[in-house]
Amino acid sequence: MFHPVKLGLKNIENLHEALGAPTDQVPVVHIAGTNGKGSVALKIATTLQKLNPSLCVALFCSPHISSFRERMQINGELISEEDVVKYLPEIYAICKKNDIPATFFEITTALAFIFFRKADIIVLETGLGGRLDATNVVKSPSLSVITSIGLEHTRILGNTVEEIAMEKGGIIKKSRPVLVGPNVPHDVLQKCAEQKGASEYLTCDDVLGKSNSSITDYDEENTRTAKAALVILQKEIPDLIEILTPDIVAEGTSVRPSCRFEIVEMDDDLTVVLDVAHNPQALKNLFQKVKNEFPDRNFRIVVGISADKDIGLMGEMLLEVVNSNAIHLVEALHPRAAKVEAIVEACPQLKNTRWSLEDCTITSQIQSALLLARSNNEIVVVCGSVFLMAEAREALGFDEPQDSIYIAEVAGAHLKHGQEVFANSELPNILSKAEVMSKESN
């Protein structure tokens, strides 16, 4: 059903056209970046809705934590199971009729575009990179935002920050403004904006004025980026944003997505921090914030890492902040997750941490970490990959929306806590199942 990842826009352009080019009919805020793009997207979408409650504000984000349906929302409401089952056959039929070998992410993006037909404005987070990302089918966004640039997905995006910046700069469009966060190679992105004919190249300082204090908290950085974006949007789409009420902007931009320095207070006063920090820069930011928020406390880390990250460097960073006996290594049930033995091989100093080939499950290690943290008066930090978080939250007692078996097959190919599996030969029956469910719901 899904085809292997093949970066390029031909498939999504054909799909988008067949769907009636929905993103050409509505204002779009397009957001890319190594870190922070999901948070900035949520902050902008939330504030837009609060500023004008009559608006239908659509949000597309990825990956999800517990439910595939988190990826597409209108005014904070997830797409329904019924709508997923209703729209998927339409997309599959278009792909079959037009011989479009769509990937999982292209199908997901198209599904969001159908769901967003009733939206007044779309806040769109890129999936990977920018230039060749499926979301880059957007021709003329009201605003492009690039939050930060760091080394990630180097096999796909490039081996240097400059190369990656050019890929993410691909969302910059002719005659449209672009806003960039502070941690980007400005010379590269400015050149990119000039080459593409952007109307303006703006920093947060350009829009909001110089900050009176240095920003060391990544959420403060994301909040400032979101506030700057809202100021620009008021200028670009004044019909939708009449007044930027300071109190509402402050309230709206204070939100965070799940598992972005999410503090969980357990019944016995034990504190757990959940954060999807998945690359060296994100880990650095996370550990600094933990120290700032809990200056007098030691912490214990439960961590799993994706196989395509700099595992060795991330392992070294872990050992810089805690002793080896305060690190619990886990692996998620996901094809992209690194095996615990691969983590130890990449960073041999982790050999003496807490891990087991017999039981490297997230639930087991979280239970062990909680027990030890209670005895030692420690904070527990769960981090390293978004793929850990669904099981981690379940282990901590969260009761969250779960996908039906049909959606779980689409999103995770039978994995209990599934994420995208881009090529899977087990999925040919999904279309027929979705068609049956669609008929049953009508």
N, C-alpha and C positions, 0 to 999 in steps of 0.2 A: 504494500500500500504506500509506504513512504520510501523515498529514494535516498541514497547516501548524500551527505552534505556536499554541495557543489556551489561554492560562492559565485554569485552573479545575480543579475536582476531580471534575466529573461523570463524565468518562470513566474515570478511574482508580478512582473509587468503584464504578462498575458492573463494571469488570474485577476489582477486588479481591473484590467480593461473589461474582462468578461463579467465582472461584478458591477460594472457601471462606474468605475473610477470614483468610489465613494470619498476618498480623501481629497479629491480635487474640489469637493463641494463645501468644505467646512474648514475653519481655521485649525491649524495643527501646530503644536509645540513639539519639536523633535529633539531628543536628548540623547547624547552619547557620552562616553567617558569610561576610564578604567575603574574608578571608584566613585560612588556618590550619585550615579545617574538615577538609580531607583528611588533613592531618598528625595532627590530634587524633584523628580516627576510626581511623587506622592504629595509633596509639600505644595507644588504649584496647583495640582488638580484639586486638592482639599481647599485651598484658599480661594480658588476661582468659584467653587460651589458656595462657599460661605459668603463671598462678596456679592454673589447674585444667585440666590436660591432657586430662581426660576430656570436657570441653565441646566441643560443635560451635559455634564462634564464626563467625558470618556477617558479612561486610563488603561493603557496597555503596558504591561511590565512582565519581566521574566528574569530568572525562572521562578516557579512557584515554591511555596513552602509545604503546604499540606494538600492543597487541592488544585488541580489543573485550572479550575474556573477562576482562581485568583488572578490569572493573567489578564483578564478583560473585565472591566467594571464600568458601570455608569453611576455616578453619584455615590460611590462606595458600595454599591450592590453588585455582587458577582453575577456573571452570566448564569442563567439557570441551567440545570441538567436538561430540561425540556428544549431550551433553545440550542444547546450544543447538539443534541440528537436531531433536532429539526434542520439545522443549517449544514451539518457535516455532509449529508448526502448531496446537497446542492453543490458543495465544493468538489466532492469526489466526482460527481457527474460532469462538472466543467472540466476537470483534469482529464477524465477519460475521453470526453468528446473532442477536446482540443489537444490531446496527447501531450499534456504538461506533466513532466516527471517531478512532481513537487516533493520537497522535503517536509519533515515534521514541522519545522519552524515556519515554512511558507504556508502550510495548511493552517497553522495556528494564527498567523498574521491575517490570512484571508478570513478566517472565522471571526476574528476581532472586527475586521472591516465591515462584515455583514451586520454584526451586532451593533456597531457604532453608527448605523445608518440614521438613527434617530438623534444622534448627538449634535450639540451646538458647537462644541470644541473638543478636540482630541489631544491628549497629552501622550506622546508616543516615545517609549524607551527602546533604544536599539537592543538587539540581541547580542551580536558580536561585531565589533569594529564599527563600521559606519558606511563606508563607500559601497560595499557589496552586500550589506545587510538587507534583508527583505523589507524592513521598514523604510528603506531609502527609496522606495517607489514614490514617496511624497515629492511632488514637483516644486511646490512653492510654500513652504511652511511660514507661518507668521513669525516664528523665531526658531533658530537652531541654537542649542546649548551644548557646550562641551565642558564637562565638569572637571575632569582631571585626566592626566596622561601618565601611564606607567608601563612597565614591562609586563605583558600578559599575552597569552596565546601567540607566542613568538613564532611558532611554526606556521601560523596563518597570517598574522598581521605584520610581522617583521621583527628583526633582532635588536632594533634600537628604538629609543623613545621617539626619535624624529620620524622613523618609518611608521610607527604606530600612530603618531599624530596625524600623518598624512592620510592614513586609512580612516581615522575617526573624523578628520576634517572633510571627508567625503559627504557629510550631511550638510555642509555649507552650500547655499544656493544663491544663484544670481538675483541681484536686486532685493535680497532679504537680509536682515540683520543676524549677526551671530554674537552670542555672549559666551565668554570663556571664564573658567575658574582660575584661581591663582597658580595652581600647580600644573602648568602646561608649558611647552616650549613656544613662547609667544612668537619668536621669529619665524618658526615653521608655519604656525597657524595663520599668522598675519599674511605671509606670502601666499598660503593656500586661499585665504579669503580674497586677496587681490586677484589671483588667477581666476577665481570663480565669479568675480564681479559682485561680491557681497556689498550690500548698501552701507553696512557699518560693521566694524570689528570693535567689540566693546568688552571691557573688563568690569568686574563688580565695582571697582573704584571709580571708573568712568561714570557709572550710573548712580551709585549711592554716595560717592565721595570717599575720601580716604578714611579708613578705619582708625579710630583713636587708640586701639590696642591691638597687639598681635594676636592672631587667631591660632590657637594650638589644638582646639577641639574640632574634629572633622565634622561633627553635626552643626557646629556654628558656621563652618565654611559652607556646608550644604544649604543651611538656612539663608545665609547671605546671598548665595547664588540664586536661590529661589526668589528672594525679595527683589533682586535686581531684574530677574526675568519678568516678574509681575509689573514692574515699572515700565519696561520696554513694551510689554503686551498691552498695557493701557494706551500707549501711544499708537500701537499697530492696529488694535481692534477696539476702539473706544465705544462702539455700540454694545459690546459685551461687558466691558469693564468701565463703568462711569467714574467711580471714586475708589481710591485705595485707602480704606479706613484703617488707620494704624493698628487699632486693637484687633481687628479681624485678621489683618495680615500677620500680626504676631501670633495669634492663636492658630491660624491655618498652617503657618510655616513651622510650628513647633512639633508637628506630628512626625512620627518615624514609622517606617514599615516594620513589620514583625522581624525579629531577629537582627535588628540593627541597634546594638547596645540596649537590648530589651532586658530589663531587670525583673526578675521573678523572685518574689519573697515567699519562701516555703512556710508551712504552718509553724515550724519550730524556729523561726527567725533566721533560717539559713538563706543566704542570698545566692542566686544563680544569675549569671549574665549570659545571654544568648547573642551571638554576633556572627554573621556570615563571612567575616573577614577571611578572604580566600587567597590572598597574595601577600608578598612581603610588605608593601606599603600599607595595606589595610591592617595587617597584624601589628605593625609599628604603631599605627593610629589607635588601635584597640587597646594595646597594652598601656599606652600613655594615658588614655582616658580612664582605664581601670585604676591606675595609680593616682590620678587626679581625684576621682570620685571616692576612692577608698584608700586614702593615704596611709592609714595605720593598720591595714589588713594585709595578710599574705593571701595568695590565691593559688588555686589548683586548676589545672587545665585538662579538659577533655577535647581531643583534637583529632580530626581526620583531614586528609588533604587529597585534592584531585590529582590524578597522575600527570596531568599536563602542566602542573605548577613547578616552581623552583623549590622542590622538596628539601634539598640540602640546606639552602639558605633559610627557609622557614623553620627547619629543625634547629638550626643554630640560634635563631631568634627566640625560640621557646626556651632554650637553655640559658639564655641571657637574663630571663626574668624570673624563672623558678628553678628549683633543684630538680634533678631527673626523677626523683621519687614522687614529685607532684605533677607529673605528666602522664596522662592516660591516652594511649593510642587506640584509635578505632578505625574501622572501615565501613563505609556505607554500602548498602546493597544496590550499587549502581555501577554500570560499566566503566564510568570515568573515574571512579574512586580508586586511589592507590591502596594496594594491599599493605598491611602493617609491616610485613617483611621488606617490602620495597621502600617504605619510609625509613626503616632502620638501615637498610643498605645505602640509601642516599645520604643518611646522616648517622654514622656508626655510634656517635656519642649518645644516641637515643636508645641504645641497646639496653641500658639499665633502667629505662622507664617502665611504667606499668602497662603491659600488653601481653596478649596470649594468642597463640595460633589456634588454640582449642576454642577460645571464646573471645573474639574481638568485636562482639556486637556493641552497638552504641548503648543499648539499654543496660547491659551488664556493667560496662565501665562507668556509666553515669551513676548507677546504684552504688558502685564501689567508691566513686569520688564523693558522693553525698555523705556516705558513712564516715570516710576519713575527714572530710571538711568539718563535719559536726564535732568530731573529736579534737580537731586542731584549730577551730574557730577561723576557718578560711572561707574565702569567696570561691565559688566554682564558676569557671569560665568555659563555655562550650563554643568552639570556633573551628575554623579551618575550611569549611565548605558548606554551601547551602544544602547539599545532599544529606547532611547529618540531621537537619533541623526537624523534619517531620517526626522521625523516631525519637529524637531528643525531647521534643515537646510532649509526645505521647508518654514517654517515660516519666516526665515531670507532672503528669496528670492533666494536661490540656485536653479538652474535648472540642474538637474542631470539625468543620465540614469534611466529609470523606467522599471521594468520587465513587460513582457506580462502577460496576465491573466493566461496562462498556467504555466509559471515559478513561478508566484506569488502563485499559488495553491500549487506547490511543496514546495516552500520555506516558505510559511506563512499561508497556509490553509485559504485563502480569507482575511487575515488581510491586511489593506492598506499598512502598513509598516512592512511587515512580516519578521519573523526570523524563525528558526527551531521550528516546532511543531512535536515532535518525535512520537506521536501516535495519529492518527486522522482518524476516521472512514469515514470521508467525502471524502476521496481521491481515491476511487477505480476506478474512471473514468479517472484519469490522464494518465494512460498508453494508453488507447484508443485515448485520445485527442492528446497525443504526437505522436502516430503512424500516425494519420490523418495529423497532421502538417508536419511530416517528409515526407510523401508521396506527400503532396502538394508542398514542397520545392524542390523535386527531378524532 
